[in-house]
Amino acid sequence: MLVYSLYAPYNIPHTQIGGILMAAKCDICGKEVMFGNHVSHAHNRTRRRWKPNLIKTVAIIDGKKKRVKVCSKCYKKLRKAI
Ligand SMILES: [Zn+2]
């Protein structure tokens, strides 16, 4: 996959569009949701999840414009590459 240009992000919440849940996964590095415990002061443990910081944007991939979801790290790298 050759990504050589990226446009400004467009702001749509990455978890929900029109009530349909979307996969929280980076299209470039494959970063996904992580799971763990929330631990209170009294040491009660409840499950929680960490979502990747995804940014929706348009990238030129192999000469074609494509809408992609990328994590903030990948987005920063791509913006620098221009
Ligand atoms: Zn990424």
PDB file of the backbone (N, CA, C, O) and the ligand in Angstrom, with CONECT records:
HET     ZN  A 101       1
ATOM      1  N   MET A   1       0.849  -1.196   0.000  1.00  0.00           N
ATOM      2  CA  MET A   1       0.000   0.000   0.000  1.00  0.00           C
ATOM      3  C   MET A   1       0.880   1.239   0.000  1.00  0.00           C
ATOM      4  O   MET A   1       1.729   1.425   0.872  1.00  0.00           O
ATOM      5  N   LEU A   2       0.655   2.081  -0.999  1.00  0.00           N
ATOM      6  CA  LEU A   2       1.439   3.298  -1.106  1.00  0.00           C
ATOM      7  C   LEU A   2       0.559   4.493  -0.777  1.00  0.00           C
ATOM      8  O   LEU A   2      -0.365   4.820  -1.522  1.00  0.00           O
ATOM      9  N   VAL A   3       0.849   5.133   0.327  1.00  0.00           N
ATOM     10  CA  VAL A   3       0.098   6.317   0.733  1.00  0.00           C
ATOM     11  C   VAL A   3       1.041   7.488   0.646  1.00  0.00           C
ATOM     12  O   VAL A   3       2.036   7.542   1.368  1.00  0.00           O
ATOM     13  N   TYR A   4       0.740   8.431  -0.232  1.00  0.00           N
ATOM     14  CA  TYR A   4       1.677   9.534  -0.362  1.00  0.00           C
ATOM     15  C   TYR A   4       1.067  10.909  -0.167  1.00  0.00           C
ATOM     16  O   TYR A   4       1.791  11.903  -0.206  1.00  0.00           O
ATOM     17  N   SER A   5      -0.213  10.999   0.036  1.00  0.00           N
ATOM     18  CA  SER A   5      -0.800  12.305   0.293  1.00  0.00           C
ATOM     19  C   SER A   5      -2.028  12.169   1.167  1.00  0.00           C
ATOM     20  O   SER A   5      -2.750  11.173   1.102  1.00  0.00           O
ATOM     21  N   LEU A   6      -2.254  13.175   1.978  1.00  0.00           N
ATOM     22  CA  LEU A   6      -3.369  13.113   2.907  1.00  0.00           C
ATOM     23  C   LEU A   6      -3.998  14.498   3.012  1.00  0.00           C
ATOM     24  O   LEU A   6      -3.308  15.517   3.045  1.00  0.00           O
ATOM     25  N   TYR A   7      -5.319  14.504   3.062  1.00  0.00           N
ATOM     26  CA  TYR A   7      -6.039  15.757   3.203  1.00  0.00           C
ATOM     27  C   TYR A   7      -6.377  15.996   4.672  1.00  0.00           C
ATOM     28  O   TYR A   7      -6.136  15.144   5.528  1.00  0.00           O
ATOM     29  N   ALA A   8      -6.940  17.176   4.946  1.00  0.00           N
ATOM     30  CA  ALA A   8      -7.316  17.531   6.317  1.00  0.00           C
ATOM     31  C   ALA A   8      -8.392  16.573   6.828  1.00  0.00           C
ATOM     32  O   ALA A   8      -9.185  16.056   6.042  1.00  0.00           O
ATOM     33  N   PRO A   9      -8.421  16.335   8.136  1.00  0.00           N
ATOM     34  CA  PRO A   9      -9.427  15.407   8.655  1.00  0.00           C
ATOM     35  C   PRO A   9     -10.828  15.987   8.565  1.00  0.00           C
ATOM     36  O   PRO A   9     -11.015  17.203   8.612  1.00  0.00           O
ATOM     37  N   TYR A  10     -11.796  15.115   8.438  1.00  0.00           N
ATOM     38  CA  TYR A  10     -13.181  15.562   8.549  1.00  0.00           C
ATOM     39  C   TYR A  10     -13.758  14.981   9.836  1.00  0.00           C
ATOM     40  O   TYR A  10     -13.564  13.804  10.140  1.00  0.00           O
ATOM     41  N   ASN A  11     -14.455  15.803  10.573  1.00  0.00           N
ATOM     42  CA  ASN A  11     -14.807  15.455  11.948  1.00  0.00           C
ATOM     43  C   ASN A  11     -16.152  14.761  12.067  1.00  0.00           C
ATOM     44  O   ASN A  11     -17.196  15.412  12.124  1.00  0.00           O
ATOM     45  N   ILE A  12     -16.120  13.461  12.104  1.00  0.00           N
ATOM     46  CA  ILE A  12     -17.281  12.639  12.404  1.00  0.00           C
ATOM     47  C   ILE A  12     -16.833  11.731  13.542  1.00  0.00           C
ATOM     48  O   ILE A  12     -15.758  11.138  13.455  1.00  0.00           O
ATOM     49  N   PRO A  13     -17.627  11.604  14.613  1.00  0.00           N
ATOM     50  CA  PRO A  13     -17.190  10.700  15.690  1.00  0.00           C
ATOM     51  C   PRO A  13     -16.908   9.309  15.145  1.00  0.00           C
ATOM     52  O   PRO A  13     -17.730   8.753  14.417  1.00  0.00           O
ATOM     53  N   HIS A  14     -15.756   8.740  15.487  1.00  0.00           N
ATOM     54  CA  HIS A  14     -15.292   7.529  14.829  1.00  0.00           C
ATOM     55  C   HIS A  14     -16.006   6.262  15.270  1.00  0.00           C
ATOM     56  O   HIS A  14     -15.879   5.231  14.610  1.00  0.00           O
ATOM     57  N   THR A  15     -16.758   6.310  16.372  1.00  0.00           N
ATOM     58  CA  THR A  15     -17.389   5.083  16.833  1.00  0.00           C
ATOM     59  C   THR A  15     -18.782   4.892  16.265  1.00  0.00           C
ATOM     60  O   THR A  15     -19.240   3.758  16.120  1.00  0.00           O
ATOM     61  N   GLN A  16     -19.473   5.997  15.937  1.00  0.00           N
ATOM     62  CA  GLN A  16     -20.854   5.865  15.489  1.00  0.00           C
ATOM     63  C   GLN A  16     -21.146   6.794  14.330  1.00  0.00           C
ATOM     64  O   GLN A  16     -20.845   7.986  14.384  1.00  0.00           O
ATOM     65  N   ILE A  17     -21.735   6.242  13.282  1.00  0.00           N
ATOM     66  CA  ILE A  17     -22.250   7.063  12.186  1.00  0.00           C
ATOM     67  C   ILE A  17     -23.658   6.555  11.901  1.00  0.00           C
ATOM     68  O   ILE A  17     -23.834   5.414  11.475  1.00  0.00           O
ATOM     69  N   GLY A  18     -24.644   7.386  12.131  1.00  0.00           N
ATOM     70  CA  GLY A  18     -26.032   7.012  11.885  1.00  0.00           C
ATOM     71  C   GLY A  18     -26.490   5.828  12.709  1.00  0.00           C
ATOM     72  O   GLY A  18     -27.325   5.041  12.262  1.00  0.00           O
ATOM     73  N   GLY A  19     -25.959   5.699  13.891  1.00  0.00           N
ATOM     74  CA  GLY A  19     -26.384   4.635  14.794  1.00  0.00           C
ATOM     75  C   GLY A  19     -25.722   3.300  14.539  1.00  0.00           C
ATOM     76  O   GLY A  19     -25.956   2.339  15.272  1.00  0.00           O
ATOM     77  N   ILE A  20     -24.880   3.226  13.486  1.00  0.00           N
ATOM     78  CA  ILE A  20     -24.209   1.959  13.192  1.00  0.00           C
ATOM     79  C   ILE A  20     -22.814   1.998  13.811  1.00  0.00           C
ATOM     80  O   ILE A  20     -22.034   2.921  13.574  1.00  0.00           O
ATOM     81  N   LEU A  21     -22.526   0.990  14.599  1.00  0.00           N
ATOM     82  CA  LEU A  21     -21.209   0.936  15.229  1.00  0.00           C
ATOM     83  C   LEU A  21     -20.137   0.549  14.213  1.00  0.00           C
ATOM     84  O   LEU A  21     -20.335  -0.344  13.389  1.00  0.00           O
ATOM     85  N   MET A  22     -19.013   1.230  14.286  1.00  0.00           N
ATOM     86  CA  MET A  22     -17.915   0.935  13.366  1.00  0.00           C
ATOM     87  C   MET A  22     -16.751   0.336  14.139  1.00  0.00           C
ATOM     88  O   MET A  22     -16.599   0.567  15.338  1.00  0.00           O
ATOM     89  N   ALA A  23     -15.949  -0.422  13.447  1.00  0.00           N
ATOM     90  CA  ALA A  23     -14.765  -0.999  14.063  1.00  0.00           C
ATOM     91  C   ALA A  23     -13.769   0.115  14.368  1.00  0.00           C
ATOM     92  O   ALA A  23     -13.452   0.927  13.499  1.00  0.00           O
ATOM     93  N   ALA A  24     -13.283   0.150  15.595  1.00  0.00           N
ATOM     94  CA  ALA A  24     -12.278   1.133  15.970  1.00  0.00           C
ATOM     95  C   ALA A  24     -10.907   0.546  15.681  1.00  0.00           C
ATOM     96  O   ALA A  24     -10.239   0.024  16.573  1.00  0.00           O
ATOM     97  N   LYS A  25     -10.495   0.638  14.413  1.00  0.00           N
ATOM     98  CA  LYS A  25      -9.226   0.051  14.000  1.00  0.00           C
ATOM     99  C   LYS A  25      -8.545   0.970  12.996  1.00  0.00           C
ATOM    100  O   LYS A  25      -9.186   1.518  12.099  1.00  0.00           O
ATOM    101  N   CYS A  26      -7.243   1.128  13.162  1.00  0.00           N
ATOM    102  CA  CYS A  26      -6.471   1.953  12.234  1.00  0.00           C
ATOM    103  C   CYS A  26      -6.286   1.191  10.921  1.00  0.00           C
ATOM    104  O   CYS A  26      -5.925   0.014  10.931  1.00  0.00           O
ATOM    105  N   ASP A  27      -6.534   1.865   9.784  1.00  0.00           N
ATOM    106  CA  ASP A  27      -6.412   1.220   8.476  1.00  0.00           C
ATOM    107  C   ASP A  27      -4.958   1.005   8.056  1.00  0.00           C
ATOM    108  O   ASP A  27      -4.695   0.247   7.123  1.00  0.00           O
ATOM    109  N   ILE A  28      -4.023   1.654   8.723  1.00  0.00           N
ATOM    110  CA  ILE A  28      -2.616   1.530   8.323  1.00  0.00           C
ATOM    111  C   ILE A  28      -1.851   0.577   9.233  1.00  0.00           C
ATOM    112  O   ILE A  28      -1.272  -0.396   8.750  1.00  0.00           O
ATOM    113  N   CYS A  29      -1.836   0.834  10.529  1.00  0.00           N
ATOM    114  CA  CYS A  29      -1.041  -0.017  11.419  1.00  0.00           C
ATOM    115  C   CYS A  29      -1.875  -1.117  12.079  1.00  0.00           C
ATOM    116  O   CYS A  29      -1.314  -2.039  12.672  1.00  0.00           O
ATOM    117  N   GLY A  30      -3.211  -1.034  11.985  1.00  0.00           N
ATOM    118  CA  GLY A  30      -4.074  -2.074  12.548  1.00  0.00           C
ATOM    119  C   GLY A  30      -4.286  -1.983  14.042  1.00  0.00           C
ATOM    120  O   GLY A  30      -4.739  -2.939  14.671  1.00  0.00           O
ATOM    121  N   LYS A  31      -3.959  -0.827  14.617  1.00  0.00           N
ATOM    122  CA  LYS A  31      -4.163  -0.622  16.052  1.00  0.00           C
ATOM    123  C   LYS A  31      -5.646  -0.752  16.393  1.00  0.00           C
ATOM    124  O   LYS A  31      -6.500  -0.190  15.707  1.00  0.00           O
ATOM    125  N   GLU A  32      -5.943  -1.496  17.457  1.00  0.00           N
ATOM    126  CA  GLU A  32      -7.330  -1.787  17.821  1.00  0.00           C
ATOM    127  C   GLU A  32      -7.608  -1.459  19.286  1.00  0.00           C
ATOM    128  O   GLU A  32      -6.753  -0.961  20.018  1.00  0.00           O
ATOM    129  N   VAL A  33      -8.856  -1.767  19.678  1.00  0.00           N
ATOM    130  CA  VAL A  33      -9.286  -1.545  21.058  1.00  0.00           C
ATOM    131  C   VAL A  33      -8.494  -2.452  21.993  1.00  0.00           C
ATOM    132  O   VAL A  33      -8.231  -3.612  21.675  1.00  0.00           O
ATOM    133  N   MET A  34      -8.116  -1.910  23.150  1.00  0.00           N
ATOM    134  CA  MET A  34      -7.423  -2.716  24.165  1.00  0.00           C
ATOM    135  C   MET A  34      -8.328  -2.829  25.388  1.00  0.00           C
ATOM    136  O   MET A  34      -9.124  -1.935  25.674  1.00  0.00           O
ATOM    137  N   PHE A  35      -8.194  -3.934  26.097  1.00  0.00           N
ATOM    138  CA  PHE A  35      -9.047  -4.181  27.257  1.00  0.00           C
ATOM    139  C   PHE A  35      -8.211  -4.231  28.521  1.00  0.00           C
ATOM    140  O   PHE A  35      -7.020  -4.541  28.495  1.00  0.00           O
ATOM    141  N   GLY A  36      -8.871  -3.914  29.636  1.00  0.00           N
ATOM    142  CA  GLY A  36      -8.188  -3.971  30.922  1.00  0.00           C
ATOM    143  C   GLY A  36      -9.167  -3.722  32.041  1.00  0.00           C
ATOM    144  O   GLY A  36     -10.381  -3.787  31.844  1.00  0.00           O
ATOM    145  N   ASN A  37      -8.650  -3.442  33.200  1.00  0.00           N
ATOM    146  CA  ASN A  37      -9.489  -3.195  34.360  1.00  0.00           C
ATOM    147  C   ASN A  37      -9.410  -1.738  34.784  1.00  0.00           C
ATOM    148  O   ASN A  37      -8.347  -1.116  34.756  1.00  0.00           O
ATOM    149  N   HIS A  38     -10.571  -1.207  35.182  1.00  0.00           N
ATOM    150  CA  HIS A  38     -10.560   0.048  35.911  1.00  0.00           C
ATOM    151  C   HIS A  38     -10.439  -0.330  37.381  1.00  0.00           C
ATOM    152  O   HIS A  38     -11.229  -1.133  37.876  1.00  0.00           O
ATOM    153  N   VAL A  39      -9.478   0.226  38.075  1.00  0.00           N
ATOM    154  CA  VAL A  39      -9.268  -0.136  39.484  1.00  0.00           C
ATOM    155  C   VAL A  39      -9.551   1.094  40.342  1.00  0.00           C
ATOM    156  O   VAL A  39      -8.883   2.121  40.218  1.00  0.00           O
ATOM    157  N   SER A  40     -10.537   0.973  41.200  1.00  0.00           N
ATOM    158  CA  SER A  40     -10.918   2.092  42.058  1.00  0.00           C
ATOM    159  C   SER A  40      -9.972   2.202  43.251  1.00  0.00           C
ATOM    160  O   SER A  40      -9.097   1.360  43.451  1.00  0.00           O
ATOM    161  N   HIS A  41     -10.166   3.242  44.025  1.00  0.00           N
ATOM    162  CA  HIS A  41      -9.334   3.442  45.211  1.00  0.00           C
ATOM    163  C   HIS A  41      -9.470   2.268  46.185  1.00  0.00           C
ATOM    164  O   HIS A  41      -8.511   1.882  46.854  1.00  0.00           O
ATOM    165  N   ALA A  42     -10.701   1.702  46.249  1.00  0.00           N
ATOM    166  CA  ALA A  42     -10.970   0.544  47.122  1.00  0.00           C
ATOM    167  C   ALA A  42     -10.583  -0.778  46.452  1.00  0.00           C
ATOM    168  O   ALA A  42     -10.896  -1.853  46.964  1.00  0.00           O
ATOM    169  N   HIS A  43      -9.912  -0.693  45.325  1.00  0.00           N
ATOM    170  CA  HIS A  43      -9.434  -1.852  44.555  1.00  0.00           C
ATOM    171  C   HIS A  43     -10.540  -2.698  43.940  1.00  0.00           C
ATOM    172  O   HIS A  43     -10.331  -3.872  43.634  1.00  0.00           O
ATOM    173  N   ASN A  44     -11.716  -2.104  43.759  1.00  0.00           N
ATOM    174  CA  ASN A  44     -12.761  -2.795  42.991  1.00  0.00           C
ATOM    175  C   ASN A  44     -12.332  -2.775  41.535  1.00  0.00           C
ATOM    176  O   ASN A  44     -11.884  -1.749  41.024  1.00  0.00           O
ATOM    177  N   ARG A  45     -12.473  -3.912  40.871  1.00  0.00           N
ATOM    178  CA  ARG A  45     -12.045  -3.995  39.480  1.00  0.00           C
ATOM    179  C   ARG A  45     -13.245  -4.180  38.560  1.00  0.00           C
ATOM    180  O   ARG A  45     -14.050  -5.094  38.736  1.00  0.00           O
ATOM    181  N   THR A  46     -13.344  -3.296  37.578  1.00  0.00           N
ATOM    182  CA  THR A  46     -14.379  -3.439  36.549  1.00  0.00           C
ATOM    183  C   THR A  46     -13.697  -3.345  35.192  1.00  0.00           C
ATOM    184  O   THR A  46     -12.690  -2.652  35.040  1.00  0.00           O
ATOM    185  N   ARG A  47     -14.257  -4.054  34.195  1.00  0.00           N
ATOM    186  CA  ARG A  47     -13.652  -4.078  32.867  1.00  0.00           C
ATOM    187  C   ARG A  47     -13.806  -2.719  32.178  1.00  0.00           C
ATOM    188  O   ARG A  47     -14.824  -2.046  32.335  1.00  0.00           O
ATOM    189  N   ARG A  48     -12.822  -2.342  31.442  1.00  0.00           N
ATOM    190  CA  ARG A  48     -12.887  -1.124  30.650  1.00  0.00           C
ATOM    191  C   ARG A  48     -12.129  -1.334  29.354  1.00  0.00           C
ATOM    192  O   ARG A  48     -11.417  -2.325  29.195  1.00  0.00           O
ATOM    193  N   ARG A  49     -12.284  -0.399  28.427  1.00  0.00           N
ATOM    194  CA  ARG A  49     -11.592  -0.526  27.147  1.00  0.00           C
ATOM    195  C   ARG A  49     -10.970   0.799  26.735  1.00  0.00           C
ATOM    196  O   ARG A  49     -11.476   1.876  27.053  1.00  0.00           O
ATOM    197  N   TRP A  50      -9.875   0.689  26.029  1.00  0.00           N
ATOM    198  CA  TRP A  50      -9.174   1.852  25.514  1.00  0.00           C
ATOM    199  C   TRP A  50      -9.293   1.845  23.989  1.00  0.00           C
ATOM    200  O   TRP A  50      -8.853   0.905  23.326  1.00  0.00           O
ATOM    201  N   LYS A  51      -9.884   2.888  23.451  1.00  0.00           N
ATOM    202  CA  LYS A  51     -10.049   2.954  21.995  1.00  0.00           C
ATOM    203  C   LYS A  51      -8.885   3.730  21.381  1.00  0.00           C
ATOM    204  O   LYS A  51      -8.387   4.672  21.997  1.00  0.00           O
ATOM    205  N   PRO A  52      -8.444   3.354  20.183  1.00  0.00           N
ATOM    206  CA  PRO A  52      -7.394   4.129  19.543  1.00  0.00           C
ATOM    207  C   PRO A  52      -7.927   5.512  19.136  1.00  0.00           C
ATOM    208  O   PRO A  52      -9.114   5.663  18.848  1.00  0.00           O
ATOM    209  N   ASN A  53      -7.061   6.496  19.115  1.00  0.00           N
ATOM    210  CA  ASN A  53      -7.452   7.855  18.741  1.00  0.00           C
ATOM    211  C   ASN A  53      -7.495   7.943  17.216  1.00  0.00           C
ATOM    212  O   ASN A  53      -6.505   8.292  16.574  1.00  0.00           O
ATOM    213  N   LEU A  54      -8.658   7.620  16.647  1.00  0.00           N
ATOM    214  CA  LEU A  54      -8.785   7.551  15.188  1.00  0.00           C
ATOM    215  C   LEU A  54      -9.194   8.891  14.591  1.00  0.00           C
ATOM    216  O   LEU A  54      -9.966   9.650  15.177  1.00  0.00           O
ATOM    217  N   ILE A  55      -8.654   9.155  13.409  1.00  0.00           N
ATOM    218  CA  ILE A  55      -8.979  10.361  12.656  1.00  0.00           C
ATOM    219  C   ILE A  55      -9.456   9.918  11.280  1.00  0.00           C
ATOM    220  O   ILE A  55      -8.782   9.150  10.594  1.00  0.00           O
ATOM    221  N   LYS A  56     -10.633  10.411  10.883  1.00  0.00           N
ATOM    222  CA  LYS A  56     -11.151  10.069   9.548  1.00  0.00           C
ATOM    223  C   LYS A  56     -10.607  11.090   8.572  1.00  0.00           C
ATOM    224  O   LYS A  56     -10.684  12.296   8.806  1.00  0.00           O
ATOM    225  N   THR A  57     -10.063  10.600   7.484  1.00  0.00           N
ATOM    226  CA  THR A  57      -9.481  11.500   6.511  1.00  0.00           C
ATOM    227  C   THR A  57      -9.502  10.867   5.124  1.00  0.00           C
ATOM    228  O   THR A  57      -9.910   9.718   4.956  1.00  0.00           O
ATOM    229  N   VAL A  58      -9.058  11.628   4.145  1.00  0.00           N
ATOM    230  CA  VAL A  58      -8.985  11.136   2.774  1.00  0.00           C
ATOM    231  C   VAL A  58      -7.514  11.035   2.393  1.00  0.00           C
ATOM    232  O   VAL A  58      -6.756  11.996   2.526  1.00  0.00           O
ATOM    233  N   ALA A  59      -7.128   9.869   1.924  1.00  0.00           N
ATOM    234  CA  ALA A  59      -5.737   9.656   1.523  1.00  0.00           C
ATOM    235  C   ALA A  59      -5.683   9.207   0.073  1.00  0.00           C
ATOM    236  O   ALA A  59      -6.643   8.629  -0.436  1.00  0.00           O
ATOM    237  N   ILE A  60      -4.578   9.467  -0.588  1.00  0.00           N
ATOM    238  CA  ILE A  60      -4.377   8.951  -1.941  1.00  0.00           C
ATOM    239  C   ILE A  60      -3.577   7.668  -1.806  1.00  0.00           C
ATOM    240  O   ILE A  60      -2.389   7.690  -1.485  1.00  0.00           O
ATOM    241  N   ILE A  61      -4.248   6.549  -2.057  1.00  0.00           N
ATOM    242  CA  ILE A  61      -3.626   5.233  -1.929  1.00  0.00           C
ATOM    243  C   ILE A  61      -3.545   4.600  -3.307  1.00  0.00           C
ATOM    244  O   ILE A  61      -4.568   4.386  -3.958  1.00  0.00           O
ATOM    245  N   ASP A  62      -2.325   4.298  -3.754  1.00  0.00           N
ATOM    246  CA  ASP A  62      -2.071   3.743  -5.089  1.00  0.00           C
ATOM    247  C   ASP A  62      -2.759   4.578  -6.178  1.00  0.00           C
ATOM    248  O   ASP A  62      -3.344   4.033  -7.115  1.00  0.00           O
ATOM    249  N   GLY A  63      -2.680   5.900  -6.041  1.00  0.00           N
ATOM    250  CA  GLY A  63      -3.229   6.799  -7.063  1.00  0.00           C
ATOM    251  C   GLY A  63      -4.720   7.055  -6.974  1.00  0.00           C
ATOM    252  O   GLY A  63      -5.269   7.794  -7.791  1.00  0.00           O
ATOM    253  N   LYS A  64      -5.385   6.456  -5.992  1.00  0.00           N
ATOM    254  CA  LYS A  64      -6.834   6.645  -5.858  1.00  0.00           C
ATOM    255  C   LYS A  64      -7.158   7.278  -4.522  1.00  0.00           C
ATOM    256  O   LYS A  64      -6.562   6.955  -3.495  1.00  0.00           O
ATOM    257  N   LYS A  65      -8.132   8.201  -4.563  1.00  0.00           N
ATOM    258  CA  LYS A  65      -8.590   8.827  -3.320  1.00  0.00           C
ATOM    259  C   LYS A  65      -9.424   7.825  -2.542  1.00  0.00           C
ATOM    260  O   LYS A  65     -10.310   7.177  -3.100  1.00  0.00           O
ATOM    261  N   LYS A  66      -9.141   7.701  -1.262  1.00  0.00           N
ATOM    262  CA  LYS A  66      -9.860   6.745  -0.431  1.00  0.00           C
ATOM    263  C   LYS A  66     -10.090   7.323   0.954  1.00  0.00           C
ATOM    264  O   LYS A  66      -9.213   7.970   1.526  1.00  0.00           O
ATOM    265  N   ARG A  67     -11.299   7.077   1.491  1.00  0.00           N
ATOM    266  CA  ARG A  67     -11.581   7.521   2.848  1.00  0.00           C
ATOM    267  C   ARG A  67     -10.980   6.500   3.805  1.00  0.00           C
ATOM    268  O   ARG A  67     -11.249   5.304   3.688  1.00  0.00           O
ATOM    269  N   VAL A  68     -10.186   6.955   4.729  1.00  0.00           N
ATOM    270  CA  VAL A  68      -9.523   6.047   5.655  1.00  0.00           C
ATOM    271  C   VAL A  68      -9.679   6.533   7.093  1.00  0.00           C
ATOM    272  O   VAL A  68      -9.866   7.719   7.363  1.00  0.00           O
ATOM    273  N   LYS A  69      -9.596   5.573   7.991  1.00  0.00           N
ATOM    274  CA  LYS A  69      -9.537   5.873   9.417  1.00  0.00           C
ATOM    275  C   LYS A  69      -8.127   5.544   9.861  1.00  0.00           C
ATOM    276  O   LYS A  69      -7.685   4.400   9.757  1.00  0.00           O
ATOM    277  N   VAL A  70      -7.435   6.531  10.347  1.00  0.00           N
ATOM    278  CA  VAL A  70      -6.060   6.283  10.792  1.00  0.00           C
ATOM    279  C   VAL A  70      -5.899   6.761  12.229  1.00  0.00           C
ATOM    280  O   VAL A  70      -6.579   7.690  12.663  1.00  0.00           O
ATOM    281  N   CYS A  71      -4.992   6.119  12.964  1.00  0.00           N
ATOM    282  CA  CYS A  71      -4.741   6.568  14.328  1.00  0.00           C
ATOM    283  C   CYS A  71      -3.928   7.858  14.280  1.00  0.00           C
ATOM    284  O   CYS A  71      -3.335   8.191  13.254  1.00  0.00           O
ATOM    285  N   SER A  72      -3.908   8.566  15.379  1.00  0.00           N
ATOM    286  CA  SER A  72      -3.268   9.879  15.392  1.00  0.00           C
ATOM    287  C   SER A  72      -1.773   9.798  15.079  1.00  0.00           C
ATOM    288  O   SER A  72      -1.208  10.718  14.488  1.00  0.00           O
ATOM    289  N   LYS A  73      -1.132   8.688  15.481  1.00  0.00           N
ATOM    290  CA  LYS A  73       0.288   8.510  15.210  1.00  0.00           C
ATOM    291  C   LYS A  73       0.547   8.383  13.717  1.00  0.00           C
ATOM    292  O   LYS A  73       1.436   9.037  13.173  1.00  0.00           O
ATOM    293  N   CYS A  74      -0.255   7.519  13.047  1.00  0.00           N
ATOM    294  CA  CYS A  74      -0.113   7.324  11.608  1.00  0.00           C
ATOM    295  C   CYS A  74      -0.445   8.608  10.866  1.00  0.00           C
ATOM    296  O   CYS A  74       0.208   8.949   9.879  1.00  0.00           O
ATOM    297  N   TYR A  75      -1.464   9.321  11.345  1.00  0.00           N
ATOM    298  CA  TYR A  75      -1.876  10.572  10.716  1.00  0.00           C
ATOM    299  C   TYR A  75      -0.740  11.584  10.736  1.00  0.00           C
ATOM    300  O   TYR A  75      -0.475  12.262   9.743  1.00  0.00           O
ATOM    301  N   LYS A  76      -0.079  11.674  11.873  1.00  0.00           N
ATOM    302  CA  LYS A  76       1.036  12.607  12.040  1.00  0.00           C
ATOM    303  C   LYS A  76       2.181  12.259  11.084  1.00  0.00           C
ATOM    304  O   LYS A  76       2.771  13.137  10.454  1.00  0.00           O
ATOM    305  N   LYS A  77       2.483  10.959  10.991  1.00  0.00           N
ATOM    306  CA  LYS A  77       3.549  10.497  10.096  1.00  0.00           C
ATOM    307  C   LYS A  77       3.238  10.837   8.647  1.00  0.00           C
ATOM    308  O   LYS A  77       4.098  11.304   7.900  1.00  0.00           O
ATOM    309  N   LEU A  78       1.963  10.589   8.259  1.00  0.00           N
ATOM    310  CA  LEU A  78       1.555  10.845   6.869  1.00  0.00           C
ATOM    311  C   LEU A  78       1.580  12.326   6.547  1.00  0.00           C
ATOM    312  O   LEU A  78       1.988  12.723   5.455  1.00  0.00           O
ATOM    313  N   ARG A  79       1.147  13.142   7.490  1.00  0.00           N
ATOM    314  CA  ARG A  79       1.159  14.589   7.264  1.00  0.00           C
ATOM    315  C   ARG A  79       2.588  15.096   7.099  1.00  0.00           C
ATOM    316  O   ARG A  79       2.843  16.013   6.319  1.00  0.00           O
ATOM    317  N   LYS A  80       3.497  14.505   7.825  1.00  0.00           N
ATOM    318  CA  LYS A  80       4.902  14.912   7.741  1.00  0.00           C
ATOM    319  C   LYS A  80       5.513  14.486   6.416  1.00  0.00           C
ATOM    320  O   LYS A  80       6.407  15.152   5.894  1.00  0.00           O
ATOM    321  N   ALA A  81       5.017  13.342   5.859  1.00  0.00           N
ATOM    322  CA  ALA A  81       5.598  12.765   4.654  1.00  0.00           C
ATOM    323  C   ALA A  81       5.342  13.607   3.413  1.00  0.00           C
ATOM    324  O   ALA A  81       6.042  13.460   2.411  1.00  0.00           O
ATOM    325  N   ILE A  82       4.331  14.502   3.465  1.00  0.00           N
ATOM    326  CA  ILE A  82       3.980  15.299   2.270  1.00  0.00           C
ATOM    327  C   ILE A  82       5.105  16.283   1.954  1.00  0.00           C
ATOM    328  O   ILE A  82       5.008  17.044   0.991  1.00  0.00           O
TER     329      ILE A  82
HETATM  330 ZN    ZN A 101      -2.119   3.609  12.939  1.00  0.00          ZN2+
END
